[in-house]
Amino acid sequence: MVVAQTILVVDDKANLRAMLKDYLGEQGYRVVTAENGQDALFAARYEKPDLVLLDVMMPKMDGFTFLPAFRRESSAPVILLTAKLEEADKVAGLELGADDYVTKPFGMRELLARVRAQLRRAQQGAPTGAPRRVGAIVLNPETRAVRVGERAVNLTPTEFELLETLMASPGRVFTRAELLDVIGAAALAERTVDVHVRNLRAKIESDPAAPQYIETVFSVGYRLNPLADEVEI
């Protein structure tokens, strides 16, 4: 028996919650809803959602306040539902741990495609070879676990995909466009990749301001330091 994946829809508009619940339910998902971030935290702890669709502007607790609290407890992908058009607001959401975003008003087919893409990435755990080790970083593709030295590192699905891609080819320069394809994120394009790399550095580097593992290749993209085996953290 296949268990339906659970999606938590968090939005203060009752009509949008109902519409998303009906539509995603028809696509085979189990949908639970909350009208603000505070209620969503309680729902997330009980329901253990596989993905969260999160409004930004809500009463009691907005999306920006919900995200860091949720990230302390779950690595499930989060897609922002934002009516704000300013790039800075979208970047702020990504910096707080969101994986992608759609801007209201949005098409249901576009939203469904993003939901499916994020769930696929979160579920990718089939055996793909032995654990990879670069310097003090050990990444296990089967368990999707990452350690830096003796420290376990909790990565979002997007961060894991980026690190796995870079570790597969140390020294190779990946353009931002290539990495954008890896994470399948929205059209902030290069800025989206930069934000996720910054978040990843904050988790694996001893000094994110002077990274030893993930190097920036000016005006091109990023690469994993080919001498990273000599790095100690």
Backbone as JSON, one array per atom type, in Angstrom:
{
  "sequence": "MVVAQTILVVDDKANLRAMLKDYLGEQGYRVVTAENGQDALFAARYEKPDLVLLDVMMPKMDGFTFLPAFRRESSAPVILLTAKLEEADKVAGLELGADDYVTKPFGMRELLARVRAQLRRAQQGAPTGAPRRVGAIVLNPETRAVRVGERAVNLTPTEFELLETLMASPGRVFTRAELLDVIGAAALAERTVDVHVRNLRAKIESDPAAPQYIETVFSVGYRLNPLADEVEI",
  "N": [[0.84, -1.2, 0.0], [0.65, 2.12, -0.95], [1.67, 4.97, 0.7], [0.29, 8.14, 0.91], [2.01, 11.17, 0.2], [2.54, 13.88, 2.45], [1.48, 17.2, 2.41], [1.89, 20.35, 3.8], [-0.02, 23.15, 3.88], [0.3, 26.52, 4.33], [-1.3, 29.4, 4.92], [-2.95, 32.52, 5.25], [-5.29, 33.0, 3.95], [-8.41, 31.7, 3.63], [-9.78, 30.77, 1.36], [-7.74, 30.23, -0.49], [-6.33, 28.24, 0.86], [-8.28, 26.22, 0.85], [-8.61, 25.82, -1.91], [-6.05, 24.9, -2.7], [-5.9, 22.62, -1.14], [-7.94, 21.04, -2.23], [-7.08, 20.8, -4.93], [-4.44, 19.69, -4.78], [-5.07, 17.43, -3.36], [-6.54, 16.05, -5.26], [-4.47, 15.3, -6.88], [-3.34, 13.27, -5.55], [-2.08, 13.73, -3.14], [-1.81, 13.97, 0.43], [-3.24, 16.49, 2.24], [-2.73, 18.95, 4.66], [-3.65, 21.84, 6.56], [-2.84, 25.2, 7.69], [-3.4, 28.39, 9.21], [-1.59, 30.29, 9.96], [1.86, 30.93, 10.91], [2.36, 30.1, 13.53], [0.35, 28.18, 14.16], [1.09, 26.44, 12.17], [3.58, 25.42, 12.98], [2.87, 23.75, 15.12], [1.24, 21.95, 13.7], [3.14, 20.87, 11.94], [4.84, 19.49, 13.67], [3.21, 17.43, 14.48], [2.11, 16.28, 12.15], [4.28, 15.79, 10.46], [5.15, 16.78, 7.76], [5.89, 16.13, 4.29], [6.49, 18.16, 2.6], [6.3, 21.73, 2.57], [4.11, 24.33, 1.78], [4.36, 27.66, 1.91], [3.05, 30.67, 2.95], [4.14, 34.09, 3.01], [3.39, 36.6, 4.22], [1.6, 36.77, 7.06], [-0.7, 36.8, 9.87], [0.03, 36.75, 13.47], [2.29, 34.81, 13.31], [4.63, 35.21, 10.87], [5.83, 33.98, 7.63], [8.63, 34.3, 7.5], [9.38, 34.2, 10.16], [8.5, 31.71, 10.88], [10.1, 29.97, 9.33], [12.97, 29.64, 10.27], [12.45, 28.42, 12.75], [11.11, 26.09, 12.0], [13.11, 24.89, 10.47], [14.9, 24.08, 12.4], [13.86, 21.74, 13.19], [13.16, 20.16, 11.03], [14.07, 18.99, 7.76], [12.53, 19.03, 5.56], [11.46, 20.0, 2.27], [10.68, 23.43, 1.5], [8.45, 25.57, -0.07], [8.02, 28.85, -0.89], [5.13, 30.89, -0.89], [4.58, 33.77, -2.24], [3.42, 37.1, -2.36], [4.91, 39.25, -2.68], [6.95, 41.25, -4.7], [9.53, 42.12, -4.59], [12.92, 41.38, -5.03], [14.63, 41.17, -2.86], [13.05, 40.23, -0.74], [12.46, 37.64, -1.54], [15.01, 36.54, -1.64], [15.62, 36.77, 1.06], [13.89, 34.84, 2.14], [14.99, 32.48, 1.0], [17.48, 32.53, 2.23], [16.76, 31.98, 4.81], [16.13, 29.36, 4.71], [14.28, 28.36, 2.84], [13.45, 26.42, -0.08], [12.53, 27.0, -2.61], [10.39, 29.2, -4.54], [7.18, 30.56, -5.39], [5.44, 33.13, -7.07], [2.57, 34.88, -6.17], [-0.14, 36.0, -8.25], [-0.29, 32.5, -9.05], [0.04, 29.8, -11.41], [-1.67, 26.67, -11.23], [-0.57, 24.41, -12.41], [2.1, 25.08, -12.7], [2.81, 25.34, -9.99], [2.36, 22.69, -9.13], [4.32, 21.36, -10.62], [6.64, 22.36, -9.41], [6.29, 21.44, -6.81], [6.4, 18.64, -7.23], [9.02, 18.42, -8.21], [10.59, 19.24, -6.01], [9.86, 17.3, -4.11], [10.8, 14.99, -5.37], [13.57, 15.43, -5.23], [13.93, 15.44, -2.48], [13.35, 12.83, -1.91], [15.26, 11.3, -3.13], [17.21, 8.75, -2.53], [18.14, 6.4, -3.21], [20.57, 3.74, -3.47], [23.66, 4.92, -4.56], [26.31, 4.42, -4.66], [29.41, 4.27, -2.79], [30.03, 6.06, 0.32], [31.08, 9.46, -0.07], [34.13, 11.15, 0.42], [35.72, 14.1, 1.2], [38.32, 15.87, 2.31], [37.48, 16.77, 5.56], [34.85, 16.28, 5.21], [32.19, 14.02, 4.93], [29.97, 12.43, 2.87], [27.08, 10.55, 2.55], [25.5, 8.96, 0.05], [23.43, 7.07, 0.15], [22.11, 7.16, 2.65], [21.78, 9.82, 2.8], [23.13, 11.36, 4.6], [25.32, 13.7, 6.15], [28.52, 14.5, 7.36], [30.83, 16.55, 9.08], [33.9, 16.13, 10.03], [33.53, 14.98, 13.25], [31.04, 15.96, 13.49], [27.61, 15.94, 12.88], [25.78, 17.15, 10.11], [22.96, 18.94, 9.29], [21.32, 19.13, 6.4], [19.28, 20.83, 4.0], [17.21, 19.42, 1.37], [17.92, 20.75, -1.03], [20.44, 21.89, -0.41], [21.86, 19.54, 0.05], [21.85, 18.37, -2.51], [23.39, 20.23, -3.93], [25.89, 20.03, -2.59], [26.5, 17.31, -3.0], [26.75, 17.26, -5.78], [28.98, 18.96, -6.21], [30.95, 17.57, -4.75], [31.19, 15.28, -6.23], [32.84, 15.85, -8.32], [35.56, 17.08, -7.64], [37.34, 20.1, -8.08], [36.29, 20.61, -10.59], [34.71, 23.24, -12.33], [31.55, 24.43, -11.81], [29.04, 26.05, -13.53], [26.78, 28.71, -12.61], [24.37, 28.37, -13.9], [24.35, 25.62, -14.44], [24.24, 24.61, -11.83], [21.84, 25.66, -11.06], [20.13, 24.12, -12.6], [20.5, 21.71, -11.29], [19.29, 22.1, -8.78], [16.82, 22.95, -9.51], [15.4, 25.35, -9.06], [13.54, 28.47, -8.7], [13.17, 31.41, -10.82], [15.08, 33.34, -9.88], [17.46, 32.89, -10.68], [20.89, 33.24, -10.96], [21.23, 34.46, -8.48], [19.74, 32.87, -6.75], [21.24, 30.47, -6.62], [23.57, 31.48, -5.45], [22.66, 32.2, -2.89], [21.9, 29.71, -1.78], [24.39, 28.41, -1.81], [25.76, 30.04, -0.03], [24.32, 29.47, 2.33], [24.98, 26.76, 2.56], [27.76, 26.87, 2.92], [27.81, 28.07, 5.43], [27.18, 25.95, 7.01], [29.1, 23.94, 6.61], [31.67, 24.98, 6.53], [34.5, 26.05, 8.47], [35.05, 28.72, 8.67], [32.93, 30.6, 7.18], [33.25, 33.0, 5.83], [35.73, 32.88, 4.77], [36.02, 30.58, 2.88], [37.14, 27.19, 2.74], [36.47, 24.93, 1.4], [34.23, 25.16, -0.59], [34.76, 26.93, -3.35], [34.59, 30.14, -4.89], [34.42, 30.84, -8.28], [35.26, 33.48, -10.01], [32.8, 35.3, -11.69], [31.87, 33.06, -12.96], [31.1, 30.57, -11.52], [31.04, 27.94, -9.17], [33.3, 25.73, -7.42], [34.48, 22.67, -5.92], [37.16, 22.76, -3.78], [40.05, 21.48, -5.16], [42.19, 20.7, -3.62], [41.11, 20.05, -1.26], [41.31, 17.76, 0.29], [43.44, 18.18, 1.88], [42.59, 19.91, 3.72], [41.79, 20.71, 7.03], [39.35, 20.63, 9.53]],
  "CA": [[0.0, 0.0, 0.0], [1.42, 3.35, -1.07], [1.23, 6.02, 1.61], [0.32, 9.45, 0.25], [2.89, 12.17, 0.79], [1.8, 14.93, 3.14], [1.85, 18.59, 2.14], [1.33, 21.32, 4.73], [-0.29, 24.45, 3.24], [0.21, 27.56, 5.37], [-1.72, 30.65, 4.31], [-4.04, 33.11, 6.04], [-6.48, 33.11, 3.12], [-9.14, 30.43, 3.69], [-10.14, 30.3, 0.02], [-6.56, 29.66, -1.11], [-6.07, 26.96, 1.53], [-9.26, 25.24, 0.37], [-8.34, 25.53, -3.31], [-4.85, 24.08, -2.77], [-6.21, 21.31, -0.56], [-8.73, 20.29, -3.22], [-6.3, 20.51, -6.13], [-3.36, 18.76, -4.47], [-5.71, 16.17, -2.99], [-6.88, 15.35, -6.51], [-3.22, 14.79, -7.44], [-2.91, 12.11, -4.76], [-1.37, 14.1, -1.93], [-2.57, 14.23, 1.65], [-3.0, 17.91, 2.5], [-3.17, 19.56, 5.92], [-3.54, 23.29, 6.41], [-2.73, 26.07, 8.86], [-3.65, 29.76, 8.76], [-0.47, 31.17, 10.33], [3.07, 30.19, 11.23], [2.28, 29.49, 14.86], [-0.41, 26.94, 14.01], [1.83, 25.55, 11.27], [4.61, 24.71, 13.75], [2.2, 22.66, 15.83], [0.82, 20.97, 12.7], [4.33, 20.2, 11.41], [5.35, 18.54, 14.66], [2.29, 16.28, 14.57], [1.85, 15.67, 10.84], [5.54, 15.45, 9.79], [4.91, 16.93, 6.32], [6.98, 15.88, 3.33], [6.76, 19.43, 1.94], [5.5, 22.84, 3.09], [3.82, 25.5, 0.96], [4.36, 28.65, 2.99], [2.82, 32.09, 2.68], [5.1, 34.95, 3.71], [2.72, 37.59, 5.06], [0.49, 36.18, 7.83], [-0.78, 37.3, 11.25], [0.56, 35.94, 14.58], [3.67, 34.44, 12.97], [4.75, 35.21, 9.41], [6.67, 32.93, 7.07], [10.03, 34.52, 7.82], [9.59, 33.77, 11.53], [8.26, 30.26, 10.9], [11.13, 29.18, 8.66], [14.08, 29.17, 11.1], [11.95, 27.51, 13.78], [10.83, 24.82, 11.32], [14.37, 24.3, 10.04], [15.55, 23.44, 13.54], [13.2, 20.46, 13.45], [12.88, 19.4, 9.81], [14.75, 19.37, 6.51], [11.57, 18.9, 4.45], [11.5, 21.17, 1.39], [9.71, 24.51, 1.71], [8.24, 26.46, -1.2], [7.35, 30.07, -0.47], [4.05, 31.47, -1.68], [4.76, 35.16, -1.9], [2.83, 38.13, -3.21], [5.89, 40.33, -2.79], [7.71, 41.21, -5.95], [10.89, 42.55, -4.38], [13.88, 40.29, -5.01], [15.21, 41.07, -1.52], [12.18, 39.41, 0.1], [12.62, 36.26, -1.96], [16.33, 36.14, -1.18], [15.53, 36.59, 2.51], [13.28, 33.54, 2.38], [15.97, 31.44, 0.69], [18.52, 32.57, 3.25], [16.21, 31.4, 6.04], [15.99, 27.92, 4.55], [13.33, 27.92, 1.82], [14.09, 25.77, -1.22], [12.05, 27.57, -3.87], [9.28, 30.11, -4.31], [6.31, 30.97, -6.5], [4.86, 34.43, -6.8], [1.12, 35.0, -6.39], [-0.9, 34.78, -8.51], [0.48, 31.47, -9.74], [-0.74, 28.75, -12.07], [-1.65, 25.42, -10.49], [0.35, 23.46, -13.04], [3.46, 25.48, -12.32], [3.0, 24.98, -8.59], [2.45, 21.24, -9.05], [5.63, 20.97, -11.13], [7.64, 22.69, -8.38], [6.07, 20.49, -5.71], [6.92, 17.33, -7.62], [10.47, 18.5, -8.33], [11.18, 19.27, -4.67], [9.64, 16.0, -3.47], [11.73, 14.04, -5.98], [14.91, 15.65, -4.67], [13.93, 15.05, -1.07], [13.23, 11.37, -1.81], [16.37, 10.61, -3.78], [18.03, 8.12, -1.53], [18.52, 5.08, -3.69], [22.01, 3.56, -3.45], [24.38, 5.48, -5.7], [27.74, 4.23, -4.46], [29.97, 4.39, -1.45], [30.12, 7.44, 0.83], [32.14, 10.3, -0.63], [34.89, 11.86, 1.44], [36.62, 15.15, 0.74], [38.77, 16.51, 3.53], [36.75, 16.32, 6.74], [33.44, 16.1, 4.86], [31.77, 12.7, 4.46], [28.58, 12.46, 2.37], [26.59, 9.22, 2.24], [24.37, 9.09, -0.88], [22.34, 6.15, 0.46], [21.37, 7.65, 3.81], [21.7, 11.27, 2.67], [23.71, 11.93, 5.81], [26.57, 14.44, 5.96], [29.27, 14.8, 8.57], [32.08, 17.31, 8.97], [34.61, 15.59, 11.18], [32.62, 14.21, 14.1], [29.79, 16.71, 13.61], [26.55, 15.7, 11.89], [25.3, 18.39, 9.52], [21.59, 18.81, 8.79], [21.17, 19.89, 5.16], [18.02, 20.76, 3.27], [17.4, 18.67, 0.12], [18.64, 21.58, -2.0], [21.84, 21.97, 0.0], [22.46, 18.23, -0.17], [22.07, 18.2, -3.95], [24.52, 21.06, -4.33], [27.14, 19.47, -2.07], [26.77, 16.05, -3.68], [27.21, 17.58, -7.14], [30.34, 19.5, -6.13], [31.86, 16.54, -4.26], [31.36, 14.24, -7.25], [33.91, 16.25, -9.26], [36.41, 18.13, -7.05], [38.15, 20.84, -9.04], [35.51, 21.02, -11.75], [33.94, 24.47, -12.14], [30.15, 24.36, -12.22], [28.45, 27.37, -13.72], [25.55, 28.9, -11.85], [23.27, 27.79, -14.68], [24.38, 24.17, -14.21], [23.78, 24.35, -10.47], [20.41, 25.97, -11.03], [19.46, 22.93, -13.11], [20.58, 20.68, -10.26], [18.33, 22.35, -7.7], [15.51, 23.17, -10.12], [14.74, 26.42, -8.33], [12.83, 29.47, -9.48], [13.93, 32.26, -11.73], [16.05, 34.33, -9.4], [18.64, 32.46, -11.41], [22.19, 33.19, -10.3], [21.12, 34.85, -7.07], [19.24, 31.71, -6.02], [22.38, 29.58, -6.38], [24.48, 32.14, -4.5], [22.08, 32.13, -1.54], [22.0, 28.34, -1.29], [25.8, 28.15, -1.53], [26.08, 30.74, 1.23], [23.76, 28.67, 3.42], [25.76, 25.53, 2.67], [29.05, 27.22, 3.53], [27.61, 28.34, 6.86], [27.04, 24.68, 7.72], [30.24, 23.02, 6.48], [32.97, 25.66, 6.62], [34.85, 26.56, 9.79], [34.92, 30.17, 8.54], [32.22, 30.8, 5.91], [33.74, 34.2, 5.15], [36.97, 32.49, 4.08], [35.75, 29.16, 2.66], [38.22, 26.31, 2.32], [35.94, 23.86, 0.57], [33.51, 25.62, -1.78], [35.42, 28.13, -3.86], [33.93, 30.93, -5.92], [35.19, 31.13, -9.49], [34.71, 34.79, -10.34], [31.95, 35.51, -12.87], [31.51, 31.78, -13.59], [30.31, 29.7, -10.65], [31.66, 27.4, -7.96], [33.93, 24.43, -7.49], [35.01, 22.17, -4.67], [38.61, 22.91, -3.75], [40.7, 20.21, -5.51], [43.12, 20.37, -2.57], [40.34, 20.01, -0.02], [41.74, 16.63, 1.12], [44.46, 18.65, 2.8], [41.95, 20.83, 4.64], [41.34, 20.14, 8.3], [38.4, 21.49, 10.25]],
  "C": [[0.88, 1.25, 0.0], [0.83, 4.41, -0.14], [1.37, 7.37, 0.92], [1.28, 10.39, 0.97], [2.06, 13.32, 1.36], [2.37, 16.3, 2.8], [1.14, 19.48, 3.14], [1.2, 22.65, 4.0], [-0.52, 25.48, 4.34], [-0.1, 28.89, 4.7], [-2.89, 31.21, 5.1], [-5.32, 33.29, 5.24], [-7.19, 31.76, 3.04], [-9.46, 29.89, 2.31], [-8.95, 29.67, -0.69], [-6.21, 28.31, -0.47], [-7.01, 25.88, 0.99], [-8.97, 24.84, -1.08], [-7.13, 24.6, -3.45], [-5.11, 22.68, -2.2], [-6.98, 20.45, -1.55], [-7.86, 19.86, -4.4], [-5.21, 19.48, -5.84], [-3.91, 17.41, -4.01], [-6.08, 15.35, -4.21], [-5.64, 14.75, -7.17], [-2.64, 13.65, -6.61], [-2.16, 12.44, -3.49], [-2.34, 14.21, -0.75], [-2.23, 15.65, 2.07], [-3.57, 18.3, 3.86], [-2.9, 21.05, 5.81], [-3.37, 23.98, 7.76], [-2.85, 27.5, 8.37], [-2.58, 30.75, 9.19], [0.71, 30.3, 10.75], [3.02, 29.49, 12.56], [1.53, 28.16, 14.8], [0.34, 25.93, 13.14], [2.93, 24.79, 12.01], [4.02, 23.54, 14.51], [1.81, 21.56, 14.85], [2.01, 20.18, 12.17], [4.87, 19.16, 12.38], [4.49, 17.28, 14.72], [2.19, 15.54, 13.24], [3.11, 15.23, 10.1], [5.42, 15.58, 8.27], [6.15, 16.62, 5.49], [7.38, 17.15, 2.61], [5.83, 20.48, 2.54], [5.34, 23.9, 2.02], [3.53, 26.63, 1.93], [4.13, 30.07, 2.48], [3.81, 32.91, 3.49], [4.4, 35.87, 4.69], [1.5, 36.99, 5.73], [0.46, 36.81, 9.22], [-0.18, 36.29, 12.23], [2.01, 35.55, 14.37], [3.78, 34.35, 11.46], [5.71, 34.11, 8.94], [8.13, 33.07, 7.42], [10.35, 34.12, 9.25], [9.42, 32.26, 11.65], [9.47, 29.48, 10.41], [12.28, 28.73, 9.56], [13.64, 28.21, 12.2], [11.69, 26.13, 13.17], [12.12, 24.12, 10.93], [15.14, 23.66, 11.19], [15.01, 22.04, 13.79], [13.03, 19.59, 12.21], [13.71, 19.92, 8.64], [13.83, 19.23, 5.31], [11.6, 20.15, 3.58], [10.37, 22.14, 1.67], [9.66, 25.36, 0.45], [7.46, 27.67, -0.7], [6.24, 30.45, -1.44], [4.04, 32.96, -1.35], [4.09, 36.09, -2.89], [3.8, 39.27, -3.41], [6.72, 40.16, -4.05], [9.17, 41.57, -5.76], [11.82, 41.34, -4.28], [14.43, 40.09, -3.61], [14.37, 40.18, -0.61], [12.33, 37.93, -0.26], [13.98, 35.73, -1.51], [16.32, 35.9, 0.32], [14.92, 35.24, 2.86], [14.23, 32.39, 2.1], [17.05, 31.38, 1.74], [18.06, 31.92, 4.55], [15.94, 29.91, 5.91], [14.95, 27.44, 3.57], [14.1, 27.33, 0.64], [13.71, 26.4, -2.55], [10.93, 28.53, -3.53], [8.43, 30.22, -5.57], [5.65, 32.27, -6.09], [3.37, 34.42, -7.12], [0.84, 36.14, -7.36], [-0.08, 33.78, -9.31], [-0.47, 30.48, -10.4], [-0.6, 27.44, -11.31], [-0.68, 24.42, -11.1], [1.8, 23.8, -12.72], [3.75, 25.08, -10.88], [3.18, 23.47, -8.45], [3.82, 20.76, -9.54], [6.73, 21.24, -10.1], [7.52, 21.75, -7.19], [6.69, 19.14, -6.05], [8.44, 17.34, -7.7], [11.13, 18.47, -6.95], [10.99, 17.94, -3.95], [10.56, 14.93, -4.06], [13.12, 14.19, -5.37], [14.99, 15.19, -3.23], [13.92, 13.53, -0.92], [14.42, 10.63, -2.4], [17.29, 10.05, -2.7], [18.42, 6.71, -1.96], [20.04, 4.96, -3.71], [22.67, 4.08, -4.71], [25.88, 5.36, -5.51], [28.15, 4.45, -3.02], [29.95, 5.84, -1.0], [31.29, 8.18, 0.19], [32.82, 11.05, 0.5], [35.8, 12.88, 0.77], [37.04, 15.94, 1.99], [38.05, 15.92, 4.72], [35.28, 16.03, 6.46], [33.19, 14.68, 4.36], [30.28, 12.79, 4.1], [28.18, 11.05, 1.98], [25.37, 9.33, 1.32], [23.19, 8.2, -0.52], [21.48, 6.67, 1.61], [21.13, 9.14, 3.76], [22.15, 11.96, 3.96], [25.03, 12.61, 5.47], [27.2, 14.69, 7.31], [30.47, 15.65, 8.21], [32.88, 16.96, 10.21], [33.67, 14.7, 11.97], [31.23, 14.84, 14.18], [28.82, 16.36, 12.5], [26.0, 17.04, 11.42], [23.93, 18.15, 8.91], [21.41, 19.71, 7.59], [19.76, 19.77, 4.63], [18.27, 19.94, 2.0], [18.19, 19.46, -0.92], [20.11, 21.66, -1.67], [22.56, 20.64, -0.23], [22.79, 18.02, -1.64], [23.27, 19.01, -4.42], [25.84, 20.44, -3.87], [27.49, 18.17, -2.77], [27.31, 16.3, -5.09], [28.66, 18.06, -7.12], [31.34, 18.43, -5.7], [32.1, 15.44, -5.29], [32.51, 14.56, -8.19], [34.74, 17.37, -8.65], [37.28, 18.79, -8.12], [37.39, 21.28, -10.27], [34.72, 22.28, -11.41], [32.53, 24.26, -12.68], [29.61, 25.78, -12.38], [27.19, 27.48, -12.85], [24.35, 28.31, -12.58], [23.2, 26.28, -14.48], [23.84, 23.83, -12.83], [22.3, 24.67, -10.31], [19.6, 24.8, -11.57], [19.43, 21.82, -12.07], [19.49, 20.87, -9.22], [16.93, 22.64, -8.22], [14.73, 24.29, -9.47], [14.17, 27.46, -9.29], [13.78, 30.47, -10.12], [14.61, 33.46, -11.11], [17.41, 34.01, -9.98], [19.89, 32.48, -10.55], [22.09, 33.53, -8.82], [20.62, 33.7, -6.21], [20.38, 30.77, -5.66], [23.3, 30.19, -5.33], [23.96, 32.03, -3.07], [22.22, 30.72, -0.98], [23.46, 27.95, -0.99], [26.22, 28.83, -0.23], [25.54, 29.98, 2.44], [24.57, 27.4, 3.65], [27.12, 25.8, 3.31], [28.91, 27.45, 5.03], [27.54, 27.05, 7.66], [28.29, 23.8, 7.68], [31.6, 23.67, 6.65], [33.23, 26.12, 8.05], [34.77, 28.08, 9.82], [34.26, 30.45, 7.2], [32.69, 32.02, 5.13], [35.04, 33.93, 4.4], [36.9, 30.99, 3.8], [36.97, 28.38, 2.18], [37.74, 25.21, 1.39], [35.29, 24.38, -0.72], [34.08, 26.96, -2.22], [34.55, 28.83, -4.91], [34.88, 31.14, -7.09], [34.57, 32.38, -10.1], [34.03, 34.81, -11.69], [31.55, 34.21, -13.57], [30.59, 30.96, -12.68], [31.11, 29.25, -9.44], [32.34, 26.06, -8.26], [34.33, 23.99, -6.09], [36.52, 22.19, -4.76], [39.27, 21.58, -4.06], [41.74, 19.78, -4.48], [42.43, 20.22, -1.22], [40.71, 18.83, 0.87], [42.79, 17.05, 2.13], [43.89, 19.6, 3.85], [41.55, 20.1, 5.89], [40.44, 21.13, 8.99], [38.3, 20.99, 11.68]]
}
